[in-house]
Amino acid sequence: MVLESNPLNPKKCIVFFDFDNTIATCDVFDNMLLLFSKDDRWVELEKKWQSGKIGSKTCLEGQLRGMSLDKKSLDAYLPKIKLDPYFKPIYKFLLAKKVKTLVLSDNYDYILNRVLKINGINKLKVYANKLSFSRDKIITDYPFKDKDCQICAHCKTKNLLSKAKKDSVIIYVGDGSSDICPAKHAHVVFAKDHLLKHLKESKLDYMAFHNLKDVFTYLKRKLM
């Protein structure tokens, strides 16, 4: 972890954000399960995923198949998603400082890009699983999956390492299981919920955050 006393050079920094429960105040896909699932089969899939019996790709695919969902109903739902009130100020601050900023998510790009656009954020690069519609049929793809790892549908670590230069100072902000691996490659980690629990138990460096105000305060103080 970068020492607290050291200022950070914006030209060398790269910031990665998780989306669900980090940028967004909720888990968007979990809320979709409650709203659109035709039955409660998604619950069993969730339990199998949480216990490590299946990976997130198998879980996501099964849960999507169990939803009564089309483009119209999804588009009507997404404007209801709230972002952390400090994310937009952080985004504008990092943009002004010319700090490279990316979103890494195990959710779907259509969902993330639409929520961000609704909230006036149009230039933020998102790396996520792919979702599109053809005559209201859902089409998915997983271009960032690691064929040698069955845990995550999107290997965030591969994208993190490919987007960060060798001398980059990597700042990572996340909360969930899919954030554990990439967070280990960061110099500064902001963690909450499951990620925080894992880092604490593993005795790895982190900074706990309740909401993005904590992250914003740190960035304003450190980026010179």
Secondary structure, 3 states (H helix, E strand, C coil): CCCCCCCECHHHEEEEECCCCCCECCCHHHHHHHHHECCCHHHHHHHHHHCCCCCHHHHHHHHHHCECCCHHHHHHHHHHCCECCCHHHHHHHHHHCCCEEEEEEEEEHHHHHHHHHHCCCCCCEEEEEEEEEECCEEEEECCCCCCCCCCCCCCHHHHHHHHCCCCCEEEEEECCHHHHHHHCCCCEEEECHHHHHHHHHCCCCCEECCCHHHHHHHHHHHEC
